[in-house]
């Protein structure tokens, strides 16, 4: 029975990731279509605030009931998710666009080769994709936080904090409360100083606080303080990171290059969990999730710094233009 349950959870998780990846990409395309660039930072900040409030509510009042009411919680979350996207489709109206030009003649694989050549040959884009790869990898271990904070009961592992699931949910909920003022502050800063600069600050501070969590968390109060501080610093980048793509990727081929970036991000979700699980299995100490996340965030900071250097070379504040890796022809497709 346990094997069937695990198999069913795995199948449902895979199906969710596949379809959710499609939804997320289309959803992110809407940003550049309906949000003016001059207020993108303020919009992202408010958008993140709404997400933080939802996370606060779930962790504060529902996580502690997850074992007793798993089915009802899953149904409620699914209905909220579907309703939110239905409201987007119903209320958000895009402009009118000319019909796309006819497809280029050629073999079926020609389009795939052209996509790979255009998206994965320039160092600017590769560095940008690496930011997502390492950042998404840094978020993987946070799923193991519940084991570090509660009574995991794993023989041979280092002692955990020993909180109940309800206590952990309350601590985690308050950490999202810390993010809310950060998002309100970060939004205008993005519009003023550019998302790439704010993002660098956020990644640096996130790395420092991850390592601080490793050494300085010893109970519920220190978990609340240091994890809350860490998520507050994460909020600096999460606000800036969502505004990076509209400022750095080619507008005429935004969907094409955003999908290439998402591919890097999702590949980290495939690689990250087993790698993190292997590390924890070897060290037998859940505290090392902070080291894993800190190292990944540091690598993401280095990748974004490389993007920043190339961004300045390509014009920076005065006239940045995304590097072209394609050759326009009369029948070029708009992506």
URJODA-V41966 format. One record per helix or strand of 2 or more residues. SS is the DSSP state (A for helix, B for strand). FROM is the first residue (numbers start at 1). TO is the last residue. If there is no record, write none. Layout:
ss->SS from->FROM to->TO
ss->SS from->FROM to->TO
This chain:
ss->A from->2 to->34
ss->A from->37 to->61
ss->A from->63 to->65
ss->A from->70 to->91
ss->A from->108 to->119
ss->A from->123 to->149
ss->A from->165 to->193
ss->A from->195 to->216
ss->A from->220 to->248
ss->A from->251 to->283
ss->A from->286 to->313
ss->A from->316 to->319
